């Protein structure tokens, strides 16, 4: 049950690896079992995904649609019969880690509740998290070095403040081209805001997002 008293919204994901008749009927059995699991745990089913694809592949239409719902916060939990339905091998680990980052709770019919990972899987996920954190730190260090070089070359971040607007507030003259460049490199709006702060432009994630959307709208006009 969600903290605000409303039921959690869940996605059900069913998968088989072949198109054989017995595998096709397995999809129906999985769905029925997971609908009952949702009912038992007081969870509302928002969407049911069923597909026939290899568990080693990430190129699955239903899987990608599922990840979009999780990323957007439309669903907060995922129901699967067991973790192999989500994926196998490295693919499973990658998906488990991504879902964890999205804050998605995974329920399995096998455990009749929340997924319990093996010690090996827990250890791998912890290692992946550590590696990602150090990659982020390295990336930030590179950004700082670039900013120091820019300042040494004559860049003056304090000049990014324009004249006062009505009401006594300043309008930030954000470097839109830099925002677009960083966005194209895969940085989130939060990461871009941090980068700009390091350049002396104190702006929020929301402001960066608005300026980016304004740029896209004007570009496509």
Helices and strands as residue ranges (DSSP letters): E 9-16, H 21-40, E 44-52, H 61-71, E 77-80, H 83-86, H 89-101, E 105-108, E 113-114, H 119-152, G 157-160, E 161-164, E 170-172, H 176-184, H 189-198, H 205-220
